[in-house]
Amino acid sequence: MKSPLLTLPGAVPAEGVDEGVAAHYGDLFREQRALADGTGFVDLSHRGVVTVSGPERLGWLHLLLTQHVSDLPPHRATEALILSANGHIEHALYLVDDGETVWAHVEPGTQEALIAYLESMKFFYRVEVADRTADIAVVHLPAGSIAEVPEGVAVRETPYGRDLFLPRGDLESYAGKAGPAAGILAHEALRVEQHRPRLGFETDHRTIPHELGWIGGAVHLQKGCYRGQETVARVQNLGKPPRRLVFLHLDGSEVHLPTPGTEIRLADEGPDGRKVGFVTTSARHFELGPVALALVKRNVPVDARLIAGETAAAQETVVEP
């Protein structure tokens, strides 16, 4: 879905997974500062939107998701995952129930596979699953924003801001009222600062929730009856995950950021040392400078100096070893 807001002055299109919205509007750091100050908005209209309606929607989703949603109060935002039978992360849903319908936004391009799975699990439950990506656009307002929320729009209120499920036809008119636009790169830089993982960035085909700190936030440990629950319980009660998420402060003298997938090694072993992890997301932060999220082996000492490619990196613990 190509956003009409790409016609705004200064808009530079994003690439890769985030293609379809603006990477920035001409001033990356100004856009970050605005979001940090609670002003402006982020166009996330490229994200998939899925709804589940029907009288049994919450009880049915409770059986499929890692989150406890059977008694989810209306308008309370939550996050949830769908795991493989082996406990690996397949989908991440950011959802809210408005009293009649569950609204969820997901990573761009993942909604079709998600809907196919949900449809295969309907059986005799009174639920209706719909892809609303074509007619609903996600807009993010940062924490502290006083921008008006249109009446009747589903809203996810979180500590990081509000996600609006806005009719796609209203996107341009709403942008004119919501303050200065910020691109996806500003949104990503703040996400990295907040240590928040993202599906397809911090995850690969074998990622389990414990590695990313998703236990508690997206995985409820006092519920069972979902695919992959055995792995979650076993690792939680009997072991440790093989990898852990870390936050990296990168050497600011380097011109280029290490790209996702860049190998991480112990600085003491040099650039030819053994690989102990890899960069998942890197960004330039308006206050912190170059930063990144990375997955490293659990047994890497928390005070070890690292190198990402050729860039020196100091780690900050996100997930305890």
C-alpha positions as CSV (number, residue, x, y, z in Angstrom):
1,M,0.0,0.0,0.0
2,K,1.6,3.3,-1.2
3,S,0.7,6.1,1.2
4,P,-0.7,9.3,-0.2
5,L,1.5,11.2,2.4
6,L,4.5,10.5,0.2
7,T,3.4,13.6,-1.6
8,L,4.2,15.8,1.5
9,P,7.1,18.2,1.1
10,G,10.5,16.6,1.7
11,A,9.1,13.0,1.8
12,V,11.8,10.4,1.0
13,P,10.3,6.9,0.4
14,A,11.4,4.1,2.8
15,E,12.8,0.9,1.3
16,G,12.6,-2.8,2.1
17,V,9.9,-4.0,4.5
18,D,8.7,-0.4,5.2
19,E,8.3,0.5,1.5
20,G,5.1,2.5,0.9
21,V,5.6,5.1,3.6
22,A,8.2,7.9,4.1
23,A,11.6,7.1,5.6
24,H,11.8,10.8,6.6
25,Y,10.6,14.2,5.5
26,G,14.0,15.9,5.2
27,D,15.2,16.2,8.8
28,L,15.6,12.9,10.7
29,F,16.8,14.4,14.0
30,R,14.1,17.1,14.0
31,E,11.5,14.4,13.5
32,Q,12.9,12.3,16.3
33,R,12.8,15.3,18.7
34,A,9.3,16.1,17.8
35,L,8.1,12.6,18.6
36,A,10.1,12.5,21.8
37,D,8.4,15.8,22.8
38,G,5.0,14.3,22.1
39,T,4.2,16.2,18.9
40,G,3.6,15.1,15.3
41,F,2.6,11.7,14.0
42,V,4.0,8.7,12.1
43,D,2.4,7.2,9.0
44,L,2.2,3.5,9.5
45,S,-0.3,2.9,6.8
46,H,1.8,0.2,5.2
47,R,1.2,-2.2,8.1
48,G,-1.4,-5.0,7.8
49,V,-4.7,-4.6,9.6
50,V,-6.7,-7.6,10.7
51,T,-10.0,-7.7,12.6
52,V,-11.8,-10.5,14.4
53,S,-15.5,-10.0,15.3
54,G,-18.2,-12.2,16.7
55,P,-19.5,-13.1,20.1
56,E,-16.8,-15.8,20.7
57,R,-13.8,-13.7,19.4
58,L,-11.9,-13.3,22.7
59,G,-12.3,-16.8,23.9
60,W,-11.3,-18.2,20.5
61,L,-8.2,-15.9,20.3
62,H,-7.3,-16.9,23.8
63,L,-6.7,-20.5,22.6
64,L,-4.4,-19.3,19.8
65,L,-2.4,-16.4,21.2
66,T,0.4,-16.3,23.8
67,Q,-1.5,-13.5,25.6
68,H,-4.3,-13.9,28.1
69,V,-7.2,-12.2,26.2
70,S,-10.3,-14.1,27.2
71,D,-11.3,-11.4,29.6
72,L,-9.6,-8.5,27.8
73,P,-11.5,-5.3,28.8
74,P,-12.6,-3.0,25.9
75,H,-10.1,-0.4,24.8
76,R,-7.1,-2.0,26.7
77,A,-4.1,-2.4,24.4
78,T,-2.0,-5.6,24.5
79,E,0.5,-7.5,22.4
80,A,0.5,-11.2,21.5
81,L,2.4,-13.7,19.5
82,I,1.6,-16.8,17.5
83,L,4.2,-19.5,17.8
84,S,5.1,-22.6,15.8
85,A,4.7,-26.0,17.4
86,N,8.4,-25.7,18.4
87,G,7.9,-22.4,20.1
88,H,9.4,-20.2,17.4
89,I,7.8,-16.8,16.8
90,E,5.7,-16.6,13.6
91,H,3.5,-13.6,14.1
92,A,3.3,-10.5,16.4
93,L,0.0,-8.8,16.9
94,Y,-0.6,-5.4,18.4
95,L,-4.3,-5.5,19.3
96,V,-7.2,-3.8,21.1
97,D,-10.9,-4.8,21.5
98,D,-13.4,-2.0,21.1
99,G,-16.2,-4.0,22.7
100,E,-17.4,-5.6,19.4
101,T,-14.3,-6.2,17.3
102,V,-10.7,-7.0,18.0
103,W,-8.4,-4.7,15.9
104,A,-4.8,-5.8,15.3
105,H,-2.0,-4.3,13.2
106,V,0.8,-6.6,12.1
107,E,4.1,-6.4,10.1
108,P,3.7,-5.3,6.4
109,G,2.9,-8.3,4.2
110,T,2.3,-10.8,7.0
111,Q,-1.5,-10.4,7.2
112,E,-2.3,-12.9,4.5
113,A,-0.4,-15.7,6.2
114,L,-1.9,-14.7,9.6
115,I,-5.4,-14.8,8.3
116,A,-4.8,-18.1,6.6
117,Y,-3.8,-19.6,9.9
118,L,-6.7,-18.0,11.8
119,E,-9.2,-19.3,9.2
120,S,-7.8,-22.8,9.5
121,M,-8.5,-22.7,13.3
122,K,-12.1,-21.4,13.2
123,F,-13.9,-24.8,13.3
124,F,-17.3,-24.1,14.8
125,Y,-16.5,-20.9,16.6
126,R,-18.7,-17.9,15.9
127,V,-16.0,-15.5,14.7
128,E,-15.3,-13.6,11.5
129,V,-11.8,-12.8,10.4
130,A,-11.2,-9.9,7.9
131,D,-8.3,-8.3,6.2
132,R,-8.9,-4.5,6.6
133,T,-5.5,-3.3,5.2
134,A,-7.1,-1.9,2.1
135,D,-9.5,0.4,3.9
136,I,-7.8,1.1,7.3
137,A,-4.5,2.9,7.9
138,V,-2.5,2.8,11.1
139,V,-1.3,6.2,12.4
140,H,0.9,6.5,15.5
141,L,0.7,9.5,17.9
142,P,3.6,9.7,20.3
143,A,3.2,9.6,24.1
144,G,2.1,13.0,25.3
145,S,0.4,14.0,22.1
146,I,-2.7,16.2,22.4
147,A,-3.7,15.6,18.8
148,E,-7.4,15.0,18.4
149,V,-8.6,11.4,17.8
150,P,-11.5,11.2,15.4
151,E,-14.7,9.9,16.9
152,G,-15.4,6.2,16.3
153,V,-11.8,5.3,15.6
154,A,-10.3,2.2,17.4
155,V,-7.3,3.3,19.4
156,R,-4.5,1.4,21.1
157,E,-3.2,3.4,24.1
158,T,0.3,2.3,25.2
159,P,3.1,3.8,27.2
160,Y,4.8,4.7,23.9
161,G,1.8,6.5,22.4
162,R,-1.5,5.8,20.6
163,D,-2.0,3.7,17.5
164,L,-5.1,4.8,15.5
165,F,-7.0,2.6,13.1
166,L,-8.0,5.4,10.7
167,P,-10.2,5.0,7.6
168,R,-7.6,5.1,4.8
169,G,-9.7,7.8,2.9
170,D,-9.2,10.1,5.9
171,L,-5.5,9.8,6.1
172,E,-4.6,13.0,4.2
173,S,-7.1,15.2,5.9
174,Y,-6.0,13.9,9.3
175,A,-2.4,14.5,8.6
176,G,-3.2,18.2,8.1
177,K,-4.5,18.4,11.7
178,A,-2.1,16.1,13.5
179,G,1.0,18.2,13.4
180,P,4.4,17.6,11.7
181,A,4.9,14.3,10.0
182,A,7.8,12.1,11.2
183,G,9.1,9.3,9.0
184,I,9.6,5.6,9.9
185,L,13.3,6.1,10.6
186,A,12.5,8.4,13.5
187,H,10.0,5.9,14.8
188,E,12.6,3.1,14.5
189,A,15.3,5.1,16.3
190,L,13.0,5.6,19.3
191,R,12.0,1.9,19.1
192,V,15.6,0.9,19.4
193,E,16.2,3.3,22.3
194,Q,13.2,1.7,24.0
195,H,14.6,-1.8,23.5
196,R,11.4,-2.9,21.8
197,P,11.8,-5.9,19.4
198,R,10.2,-6.1,16.0
199,L,9.1,-9.2,14.1
200,G,11.4,-9.8,11.1
201,F,14.1,-7.5,12.5
202,E,15.0,-9.0,15.9
203,T,13.6,-12.4,14.9
204,D,14.7,-15.1,12.6
205,H,13.3,-18.6,12.0
206,R,14.4,-20.0,15.4
207,T,13.7,-17.1,17.7
208,I,11.8,-17.9,20.9
209,P,10.1,-15.2,23.0
210,H,12.5,-15.4,26.0
211,E,15.4,-14.2,23.8
212,L,13.7,-10.8,23.2
213,G,12.2,-10.0,26.5
214,W,8.7,-10.7,25.2
215,I,7.8,-12.8,28.3
216,G,5.2,-10.9,30.2
217,G,4.6,-8.2,27.6
218,A,3.4,-10.5,24.9
219,V,3.5,-13.9,26.5
220,H,1.4,-14.7,29.6
221,L,3.0,-17.4,31.7
222,Q,-0.2,-18.3,33.6
223,K,-2.1,-19.7,30.6
224,G,-1.6,-22.7,28.4
225,C,-3.5,-24.2,25.5
226,Y,-1.7,-22.5,22.6
227,R,0.7,-23.8,20.1
228,G,4.3,-23.7,21.3
229,Q,3.4,-23.3,24.9
230,E,5.4,-26.4,25.9
231,T,8.6,-24.8,24.7
232,V,7.8,-21.5,26.6
233,A,7.1,-23.4,29.8
234,R,10.2,-25.6,29.5
235,V,12.6,-22.7,28.9
236,Q,11.0,-20.6,31.6
237,N,11.1,-23.4,34.2
238,L,14.1,-25.5,33.4
239,G,16.6,-23.6,31.3
240,K,17.8,-20.4,29.6
241,P,17.3,-19.2,26.0
242,P,20.4,-19.7,23.8
243,R,20.6,-16.0,22.8
244,R,19.7,-12.7,24.4
245,L,18.8,-9.2,23.1
246,V,21.3,-6.4,23.8
247,F,21.3,-2.7,23.2
248,L,24.5,-1.4,21.6
249,H,26.2,2.1,21.8
250,L,28.2,2.3,18.6
251,D,31.4,4.1,17.9
252,G,30.3,7.5,16.7
253,S,33.4,8.1,14.6
254,E,32.2,5.6,12.0
255,V,30.5,7.1,8.9
256,H,28.4,4.0,8.2
257,L,26.1,2.1,10.5
258,P,26.5,-1.6,10.7
259,T,23.6,-3.1,8.7
260,P,21.3,-5.8,10.0
261,G,23.1,-9.2,9.9
262,T,26.5,-7.7,10.6
263,E,28.4,-10.2,12.7
264,I,29.4,-9.3,16.2
265,R,32.6,-10.5,17.8
266,L,34.4,-10.0,21.1
267,A,36.7,-6.9,20.8
268,D,39.5,-8.8,22.6
269,E,39.6,-11.4,19.9
270,G,39.6,-8.9,17.0
271,P,37.8,-8.9,13.7
272,D,38.8,-12.5,13.0
273,G,37.5,-13.8,16.3
274,R,34.6,-16.1,16.7
275,K,31.1,-14.8,15.9
276,V,29.0,-14.3,19.1
277,G,26.0,-12.6,17.6
278,F,24.6,-10.2,14.9
279,V,23.1,-6.8,14.6
280,T,19.3,-6.8,14.1
281,T,18.5,-3.1,13.8
282,S,20.7,0.0,13.7
283,A,19.8,3.7,13.9
284,R,21.1,7.2,14.4
285,H,19.5,8.6,17.5
286,F,19.2,12.4,18.0
287,E,20.7,12.2,21.5
288,L,22.5,8.9,21.9
289,G,24.2,8.9,18.5
290,P,24.6,5.6,16.6
291,V,22.8,2.7,18.4
292,A,21.6,-0.8,17.6
293,L,19.8,-3.8,18.9
294,A,21.6,-7.2,18.5
295,L,21.2,-10.8,19.4
296,V,24.2,-12.4,21.1
297,K,24.9,-15.7,22.7
298,R,23.7,-16.0,26.2
299,N,27.1,-16.7,27.7
300,V,28.7,-13.5,26.3
301,P,29.8,-11.6,29.4
302,V,27.5,-8.5,30.1
303,D,30.6,-6.3,30.4
304,A,32.4,-7.6,27.3
305,R,33.5,-5.1,24.7
306,L,32.2,-6.0,21.3
307,I,32.8,-5.1,17.7
308,A,30.0,-5.1,15.1
309,G,31.8,-5.6,11.8
310,E,34.6,-3.1,12.3
311,T,32.6,-0.8,14.6
312,A,33.4,-0.8,18.3
313,A,30.3,-1.4,20.5
314,A,29.5,-1.2,24.2
315,Q,26.6,-3.3,25.2
316,E,23.7,-2.6,27.6
317,T,21.7,-5.6,28.9
318,V,18.1,-5.9,27.7
319,V,17.6,-9.6,28.5
320,E,19.5,-11.0,31.5
321,P,21.8,-14.0,30.7
